[in-house]
């Protein structure tokens, strides 16, 4: 079911129908009636109105341009009465110019207030009044399995649709990124970048990050496409820090500059970033990582967590790799990930 341009009334009807007719009703709240329906409708209207378009332009020599392009477009959600906007970080990574696109066709300039490597969130500050009510932040951990939710995107092609939460689990990426409690929904949306995920009370519970081919993540289950959302629960503990400093302390962590995957019980290097610590040390695509600083590595999760927990962001680490039938030991000088960016946020 892909429903891209519905009125909130029709959308609310679908959410209520899904909730009351779900296959596992004990896990869901009773269907709302009367005044409660009216309150839900107003809350979803407010949530939809708070989702706006984001267009960002990265600096010319940004490292991220090779993957993301210099011009990026997506969505953001107004979460503060002072014009504070939450989005997904990669949209505004190394950006030196940002525009907010509102439904009344206004274009509002904004500046990058924060980019957080650890969570993946980005914060923008509108430079002129938005005149939009902020949305309340919910609790993603309190959602019921199979709960029906609303996705809203902003900008010229902004749309809303109903999705279902199908999984909540750790997400481990190939590009030195990991979060707990990621939210996986289906059916998928192509305009997921920075989109808002809302519960039936109009509370923001997640920010859109990725399209995924396996939303369920069950070893013995079917592979169903969907989207991954960064849970709002990761924002609450660091929001003040992000506004004040432009990033969280956890974002200042070791980086070696590889993309890697798990394959047949091994962690295999897919790509080595140019001029990265791994590049300088001689790591090559196709290498299998056997250990880091003496800790055996058989899973991607273990590699990233060992790298980040092993000491200061900038230090020497020892990688044992297998290349062909030969085992090699390499010394890498890690760098602070935040120091590799051509342009960073500095908070208020």
C-alpha positions as CSV (number, residue, x, y, z in Angstrom):
1,X,0.0,0.0,0.0
2,X,1.7,3.2,-1.2
3,X,-0.4,6.3,-0.4
4,X,1.3,9.4,-1.3
5,X,-1.1,12.4,-1.4
6,X,-3.9,11.8,1.0
7,X,-5.7,14.3,3.1
8,X,-5.2,14.0,6.8
9,X,-8.8,12.8,7.3
10,X,-8.3,9.9,5.0
11,X,-4.9,9.2,6.5
12,X,-6.4,9.1,10.0
13,X,-9.1,6.7,8.9
14,X,-6.4,4.4,7.6
15,X,-4.4,4.6,10.8
16,X,-7.5,3.8,12.9
17,X,-8.6,1.0,10.6
18,X,-5.1,-0.5,10.7
19,X,-5.0,-0.3,14.4
20,X,-8.4,-1.8,15.0
21,X,-8.0,-4.6,12.4
22,X,-4.5,-5.6,13.0
23,X,-3.5,-9.2,13.1
24,X,-2.3,-8.9,16.7
25,X,-4.8,-6.6,18.4
26,X,-3.6,-7.2,22.0
27,X,-0.4,-5.3,21.2
28,X,-2.3,-2.2,20.1
29,X,-4.3,0.4,21.9
30,X,-8.1,0.4,21.4
31,X,-9.4,2.2,18.4
32,X,-10.1,5.9,19.2
33,X,-13.7,7.3,19.0
34,X,-15.4,10.7,19.1
35,X,-13.4,13.5,20.6
36,X,-10.3,11.4,20.7
37,X,-10.5,11.1,16.9
38,X,-10.8,14.9,16.5
39,X,-7.8,15.4,18.8
40,X,-5.7,12.9,16.7
41,X,-6.8,14.6,13.5
42,X,-5.6,18.0,14.8
43,X,-2.3,16.5,16.1
44,X,-1.6,14.9,12.7
45,X,-2.4,18.1,10.9
46,X,0.0,20.0,13.1
47,X,2.7,17.3,12.5
48,X,2.3,17.5,8.8
49,X,2.5,21.3,8.8
50,X,5.8,21.2,10.7
51,X,7.5,19.1,8.0
52,X,9.4,21.3,5.5
53,X,11.7,20.9,2.6
54,X,15.5,21.2,3.0
55,X,17.9,22.0,0.3
56,X,21.6,22.1,1.2
57,X,24.7,23.0,-0.8
58,X,28.0,21.5,0.4
59,X,31.4,23.2,0.0
60,X,33.1,22.5,-3.3
61,X,35.9,20.3,-1.9
62,X,33.8,18.3,0.6
63,X,34.9,14.7,0.9
64,X,31.2,13.7,1.1
65,X,30.4,15.1,-2.4
66,X,31.7,11.9,-4.0
67,X,28.9,9.9,-2.5
68,X,26.1,12.5,-1.7
69,X,26.7,15.1,-4.4
70,X,27.2,18.7,-3.8
71,X,23.4,19.6,-3.8
72,X,21.2,17.6,-1.5
73,X,17.4,17.7,-1.0
74,X,15.2,16.2,1.6
75,X,13.0,17.1,4.6
76,X,13.2,18.5,8.1
77,X,10.9,18.8,11.1
78,X,10.3,22.0,13.1
79,X,10.9,21.0,16.8
80,X,11.5,24.5,18.3
81,X,9.4,27.7,18.5
82,X,12.7,29.6,17.7
83,X,13.0,28.0,14.3
84,X,15.0,24.9,15.3
85,X,14.7,22.2,12.6
86,X,15.7,18.5,13.0
87,X,16.9,16.6,9.9
88,X,19.1,13.7,8.9
89,X,22.7,14.7,9.2
90,X,24.0,13.6,5.8
91,X,21.8,16.1,4.0
92,X,23.7,19.0,5.7
93,X,27.1,17.3,6.0
94,X,29.8,19.9,5.1
95,X,27.1,22.3,3.8
96,X,27.8,26.0,3.7
97,X,24.4,27.1,2.4
98,X,21.0,25.7,3.4
99,X,17.4,26.7,2.3
100,X,14.2,25.7,4.0
101,X,11.2,25.3,1.6
102,X,7.8,26.0,3.2
103,X,4.3,25.0,2.0
104,X,3.4,28.7,1.4
105,X,6.2,28.9,-1.2
106,X,8.5,30.8,1.1
107,X,12.2,30.1,1.0
108,X,13.9,30.7,4.3
109,X,17.7,30.7,4.8
110,X,19.1,28.6,7.6
111,X,22.5,27.7,9.1
112,X,23.8,24.4,10.2
113,X,23.7,24.4,13.9
114,X,24.8,20.8,14.5
115,X,25.9,17.6,12.7
116,X,26.2,14.6,14.9
117,X,28.2,11.6,13.7
118,X,27.2,9.4,16.6
119,X,23.4,9.6,16.1
120,X,23.2,10.7,12.5
121,X,21.0,13.7,13.3
122,X,21.5,17.3,12.0
123,X,20.1,20.5,13.4
124,X,19.3,23.7,11.4
125,X,18.5,27.1,12.7
126,X,16.1,29.2,10.5
127,X,17.5,32.7,10.0
128,X,14.1,34.3,9.6
129,X,10.8,33.4,11.4
130,X,9.1,30.2,10.2
131,X,5.8,31.0,11.8
132,X,5.2,27.2,12.2
133,X,4.2,25.5,15.4
134,X,6.8,22.9,16.5
135,X,5.9,19.3,17.0
136,X,6.2,17.5,20.4
137,X,8.8,14.8,20.7
138,X,7.5,11.3,21.5
139,X,9.2,8.2,22.9
140,X,10.2,5.7,20.2
141,X,10.8,2.9,22.8
142,X,7.1,3.0,23.8
143,X,5.7,2.0,20.4
144,X,3.9,-1.2,20.0
145,X,5.0,-3.9,17.5
146,X,3.1,-3.4,14.2
147,X,1.9,0.0,15.2
148,X,0.6,2.1,12.4
149,X,2.4,5.4,11.9
150,X,2.5,8.4,9.6
151,X,5.5,9.4,7.4
152,X,5.5,13.0,6.2
153,X,8.0,14.6,3.8
154,X,8.3,18.3,2.9
155,X,9.1,20.5,0.0
156,X,7.5,20.8,-3.4
157,X,6.8,17.1,-3.6
158,X,6.0,16.6,0.1
159,X,3.6,13.8,0.9
160,X,2.1,11.7,3.7
161,X,1.5,8.0,4.0
162,X,0.7,5.3,6.5
163,X,3.3,2.7,7.3
164,X,3.7,0.0,9.9
165,X,6.5,-0.5,12.4
166,X,7.9,-4.0,11.7
167,X,11.2,-4.0,13.6
168,X,13.2,-2.1,16.3
169,X,16.8,-3.1,16.5
170,X,20.4,-2.0,16.4
171,X,21.5,-0.8,13.0
172,X,25.1,-1.4,11.9
173,X,26.2,0.3,8.7
174,X,29.1,-0.5,6.4
175,X,30.5,3.1,6.7
176,X,31.6,3.3,10.4
177,X,28.2,4.0,11.8
178,X,26.0,2.2,14.4
179,X,23.0,3.1,16.5
180,X,20.7,1.3,18.9
181,X,16.9,1.1,18.6
182,X,16.7,1.9,14.9
183,X,13.1,1.9,13.6
184,X,12.2,-0.1,10.5
185,X,8.9,0.5,8.7
186,X,7.2,-0.8,5.6
187,X,6.1,-0.1,2.9
188,X,9.1,1.9,1.7
189,X,9.2,5.6,0.7
190,X,11.7,7.0,-1.7
191,X,11.6,10.5,-0.2
192,X,12.8,9.3,3.2
193,X,15.8,11.6,3.8
194,X,14.9,13.7,6.8
195,X,11.2,12.8,6.7
196,X,9.3,12.7,9.9
197,X,7.8,9.6,11.5
198,X,4.9,10.3,13.7
199,X,2.6,8.3,16.0
200,X,-1.2,8.8,16.0
201,X,-0.8,11.6,18.6
202,X,1.3,13.7,16.2
203,X,4.5,13.1,18.2
204,X,7.8,12.9,16.3
205,X,9.3,9.5,16.9
206,X,11.9,9.2,14.2
207,X,13.8,10.9,11.3
208,X,14.1,9.2,8.0
209,X,17.5,7.9,7.0
210,X,17.6,5.0,4.5
211,X,15.9,2.7,2.2
212,X,16.6,-0.9,3.2
213,X,15.9,-4.2,1.5
214,X,15.3,-6.1,4.7
215,X,13.1,-4.2,7.1
216,X,12.2,-7.3,9.2
217,X,15.8,-8.3,9.8
218,X,14.8,-11.9,10.8
219,X,17.2,-14.6,9.9
220,X,14.4,-17.0,9.0
221,X,11.9,-14.5,7.8
222,X,11.1,-13.0,4.4
223,X,13.0,-10.0,3.1
224,X,10.6,-7.1,3.0
225,X,11.8,-3.6,1.7
226,X,11.2,-0.6,3.9
227,X,12.9,2.4,5.5
228,X,15.2,2.9,8.5
229,X,14.5,5.8,10.9
230,X,16.8,7.2,13.5
231,X,14.8,7.0,16.8
232,X,14.0,10.3,18.5
233,X,15.1,8.7,21.8
234,X,18.7,9.3,20.7
235,X,18.1,13.0,20.5
236,X,16.8,13.8,23.9
237,X,20.0,13.1,25.9
238,X,22.2,15.2,23.5
239,X,19.9,18.0,22.3
240,X,21.3,20.6,24.6
241,X,24.9,19.5,23.8
242,X,24.2,19.7,20.1
243,X,22.8,23.2,20.3
244,X,25.7,24.3,22.5
245,X,28.6,22.6,20.7
246,X,27.5,21.6,17.3
247,X,28.1,17.8,18.0
248,X,28.0,15.4,20.8
249,X,31.1,14.1,22.7
250,X,30.4,10.7,21.2
251,X,30.9,12.0,17.7
252,X,34.6,12.7,18.4
253,X,35.7,9.2,17.9
254,X,38.3,7.2,15.9
255,X,37.9,6.9,12.2
256,X,40.0,4.7,9.8
257,X,38.1,5.3,6.5
258,X,36.8,2.0,5.3
259,X,33.5,0.5,4.1
260,X,33.1,-3.1,5.2
261,X,30.5,-5.9,5.3
262,X,30.1,-9.3,6.9
263,X,30.5,-12.1,4.5
264,X,30.7,-15.8,5.3
265,X,31.6,-15.2,9.0
266,X,34.3,-12.6,8.1
267,X,34.4,-8.8,8.0
268,X,35.5,-7.9,4.5
269,X,36.7,-4.5,3.3
270,X,34.7,-3.2,0.4
271,X,36.2,0.3,-0.1
272,X,39.1,2.3,1.3
273,X,38.7,6.1,1.4
274,X,41.4,8.1,-0.3
275,X,43.9,9.7,2.1
276,X,42.4,7.9,5.1
277,X,44.3,6.1,7.8
278,X,43.5,2.8,6.2
279,X,44.7,4.0,2.9
280,X,48.0,5.3,4.4
281,X,48.5,1.9,6.1
282,X,48.0,-0.1,3.0
283,X,44.5,-1.7,3.6
284,X,43.0,-2.9,0.4
285,X,39.5,-3.8,-0.8
286,X,39.0,-7.5,-0.4
287,X,41.0,-7.7,2.8
288,X,39.4,-9.6,5.7
289,X,39.9,-8.1,9.2
290,X,40.9,-10.7,11.6
291,X,41.5,-8.6,14.7
292,X,41.9,-5.0,16.0
293,X,44.3,-4.4,18.9
294,X,44.3,-8.1,19.7
295,X,40.5,-8.4,19.8
296,X,39.2,-11.0,17.4
297,X,36.7,-9.7,14.8
298,X,34.0,-11.8,13.3
299,X,31.2,-9.2,13.0
300,X,30.9,-5.6,11.8
301,X,29.3,-4.5,15.1
302,X,32.4,-5.7,17.0
303,X,34.8,-3.9,14.7
304,X,33.2,-0.5,15.1
305,X,32.6,-0.8,18.8
306,X,36.2,-2.0,19.4
307,X,37.5,0.9,17.3
308,X,35.5,3.5,19.2
309,X,35.9,2.1,22.7
310,X,39.6,1.4,22.4
311,X,41.0,4.8,23.5
312,X,41.4,8.4,22.2
313,X,40.1,9.3,18.8
314,X,43.6,9.9,17.5
315,X,45.9,6.9,18.4
316,X,47.7,4.0,16.8
317,X,45.8,0.8,16.3
318,X,46.9,-2.6,15.1
319,X,44.9,-4.4,12.4
320,X,45.5,-8.0,11.6
321,X,44.2,-8.7,8.1
322,X,44.0,-11.7,5.8
323,X,44.8,-11.1,2.1
324,X,44.6,-14.2,0.0
325,X,46.2,-16.9,2.0
326,X,48.5,-14.5,3.9
327,X,48.0,-12.8,7.2
328,X,49.4,-9.3,7.6
329,X,49.8,-6.9,10.6
330,X,49.2,-3.2,9.8
331,X,49.6,-0.2,12.0
332,X,47.1,2.6,11.5
333,X,47.1,6.1,13.0
334,X,43.4,6.9,13.5
335,X,41.9,10.4,13.3
336,X,39.0,12.1,14.9
337,X,36.1,11.8,12.5
338,X,34.9,15.3,13.1
339,X,38.4,16.7,12.1
340,X,38.1,15.1,8.6
341,X,35.1,17.3,7.7
342,X,35.7,20.3,5.4
343,X,33.1,22.3,7.3
344,X,31.7,21.6,10.7
345,X,28.9,23.1,12.9
346,X,29.8,25.0,16.0
347,X,26.5,25.3,17.8
348,X,25.0,28.5,19.1
